[in-house]
Amino acid sequence: MENNHALINEIVQSFQNSFNTYIQDVRFQYNQKIELNNINDFPKINFYLTNIKTGIVLNLEYRFEYLVFFRIKNINNNCFRFDSYLTFKGYEKENLLSLYYLDGKDIPEKFKTYCDYVVRILNTDLKNVVEGKEWIDLPNDWMGYK
């Protein structure tokens, strides 16, 4: 349990360092929820950044040591996952849900690498989405199940 608290603190610090401009921006409300689950006792941490002005919610979820999900939701509850966006745009190589493949010596460093990458895309390709100026409707990938 002691290791989990240290890991959680490092993960939270990595997120805050990467998303500092969003956290400091008065338009965004920052919130986090931490759960310890029974699967290998790894923490599940949800980070939420809500744009007060537009209702856009950025949700980054860290799960089970190496697994990360990032979602963007608008005021109408439309949502898309970051990995789906990357696939749609042709960024196949960068479309990783697993921190295992990223550069870094340990999980917090790999998580920071992931967060920095997400912030870079948010500030370029997805800037208008984050600011509520446009929305992207991504096609569903049924993976052959439709």
C-alpha positions as CSV (number, residue, x, y, z in Angstrom):
1,M,0.0,0.0,0.0
2,E,2.9,2.3,0.8
3,N,4.2,1.9,-2.8
4,N,0.8,2.8,-4.2
5,H,0.7,6.1,-2.3
6,A,4.2,7.0,-3.7
7,L,3.2,6.0,-7.2
8,I,-0.1,7.9,-7.0
9,N,1.7,11.0,-5.8
10,E,4.2,10.7,-8.7
11,I,1.5,10.1,-11.3
12,V,-0.5,13.1,-10.0
13,Q,2.6,15.3,-10.1
14,S,3.4,14.2,-13.6
15,F,-0.1,15.1,-14.8
16,Q,0.0,18.5,-13.0
17,N,3.4,19.3,-14.5
18,S,2.2,18.5,-18.1
19,F,-1.2,20.1,-17.8
20,N,-0.1,23.1,-15.7
21,T,-1.3,25.7,-18.2
22,Y,-4.8,24.1,-18.3
23,I,-4.9,23.8,-14.5
24,Q,-3.7,27.4,-14.0
25,D,-6.2,28.7,-16.7
26,V,-9.2,30.2,-14.9
27,R,-11.5,28.7,-17.6
28,F,-10.6,25.2,-16.4
29,Q,-11.8,23.5,-13.2
30,Y,-9.4,20.7,-12.1
31,N,-10.6,17.6,-10.3
32,Q,-9.3,14.1,-9.6
33,K,-10.6,10.9,-8.3
34,I,-8.3,8.1,-7.0
35,E,-9.5,4.5,-6.4
36,L,-7.6,1.4,-5.4
37,N,-9.0,-1.6,-7.1
38,N,-8.6,-5.3,-6.4
39,I,-6.7,-6.1,-9.7
40,N,-3.1,-6.3,-8.6
41,D,-3.8,-3.4,-6.2
42,F,-2.9,-0.9,-8.9
43,P,-4.5,2.5,-8.6
44,K,-7.1,3.9,-11.0
45,I,-6.8,7.7,-11.2
46,N,-9.2,9.9,-13.1
47,F,-8.1,13.5,-13.9
48,Y,-10.8,15.9,-15.0
49,L,-10.3,19.3,-16.6
50,T,-13.6,21.1,-17.3
51,N,-13.7,24.3,-19.4
52,I,-16.2,26.4,-17.4
53,K,-17.0,28.6,-20.4
54,T,-17.7,25.8,-23.0
55,G,-18.4,22.7,-21.0
56,I,-15.7,20.7,-22.7
57,V,-14.4,18.0,-20.3
58,L,-10.9,16.5,-20.7
59,N,-10.7,13.2,-18.8
60,L,-7.5,11.3,-18.5
61,E,-7.7,7.9,-16.8
62,Y,-4.7,5.9,-15.6
63,R,-5.3,2.2,-14.9
64,F,-3.4,-0.9,-14.0
65,E,0.2,0.1,-14.2
66,Y,0.6,0.8,-17.9
67,L,-2.9,1.4,-19.3
68,V,-4.1,5.0,-20.1
69,F,-7.3,6.4,-21.6
70,F,-7.9,10.0,-22.6
71,R,-11.4,11.2,-23.5
72,I,-12.8,14.5,-24.6
73,K,-16.5,15.2,-24.0
74,N,-18.7,18.2,-25.0
75,I,-21.7,19.7,-23.3
76,N,-24.1,17.5,-25.4
77,N,-22.3,14.4,-23.9
78,N,-20.7,13.6,-27.3
79,C,-17.4,12.0,-26.6
80,F,-14.3,10.6,-28.4
81,R,-11.2,8.8,-27.2
82,F,-7.8,10.3,-27.9
83,D,-6.6,7.0,-29.4
84,S,-9.6,6.9,-31.8
85,Y,-8.7,10.5,-32.9
86,L,-5.1,9.5,-33.5
87,T,-6.2,6.5,-35.6
88,F,-8.6,8.7,-37.6
89,K,-5.8,11.2,-38.3
90,G,-3.4,8.4,-39.3
91,Y,-1.1,8.6,-36.3
92,E,-0.9,4.8,-36.0
93,K,2.6,4.8,-34.5
94,E,1.6,7.2,-31.7
95,N,-1.7,5.5,-31.0
96,L,-0.7,3.8,-27.8
97,L,-2.9,3.0,-24.9
98,S,0.0,1.3,-23.1
99,L,2.7,3.3,-21.3
100,Y,5.0,0.3,-21.6
101,Y,6.2,1.3,-25.1
102,L,6.9,4.9,-24.2
103,D,10.3,6.4,-23.3
104,G,11.1,6.7,-19.6
105,K,12.8,4.7,-16.9
106,D,9.7,4.1,-14.7
107,I,5.9,4.5,-14.8
108,P,5.7,8.1,-13.6
109,E,8.3,9.2,-16.3
110,K,6.4,7.2,-19.0
111,F,3.2,8.8,-17.8
112,K,4.7,12.2,-18.1
113,T,5.9,11.4,-21.6
114,Y,2.3,10.5,-22.5
115,C,0.8,13.6,-20.9
116,D,3.3,15.8,-22.7
117,Y,2.3,14.2,-26.0
118,V,-1.5,14.7,-25.2
119,V,-0.9,18.4,-24.3
120,R,1.1,18.9,-27.5
121,I,-1.9,17.6,-29.6
122,L,-4.4,19.5,-27.5
123,N,-2.5,22.8,-28.2
124,T,-2.3,22.1,-31.9
125,D,-4.6,19.7,-33.7
126,L,-7.4,19.8,-31.1
127,K,-7.1,23.4,-30.0
128,N,-10.5,24.4,-31.5
129,V,-12.2,21.5,-29.9
130,V,-10.8,22.3,-26.5
131,E,-11.9,25.9,-26.9
132,G,-15.4,24.8,-27.9
133,K,-15.2,26.3,-31.4
134,E,-15.7,23.0,-33.2
135,W,-16.5,19.4,-32.6
136,I,-15.2,16.3,-34.4
137,D,-17.6,13.5,-35.0
138,L,-15.4,10.4,-35.4
139,P,-16.7,7.3,-37.3
140,N,-17.2,4.3,-35.1
141,D,-14.7,1.5,-35.5
142,W,-16.8,-1.6,-35.0
143,M,-13.7,-3.8,-35.5
144,G,-15.7,-6.2,-37.7
145,Y,-18.5,-6.6,-35.2
146,K,-21.2,-4.6,-37.0
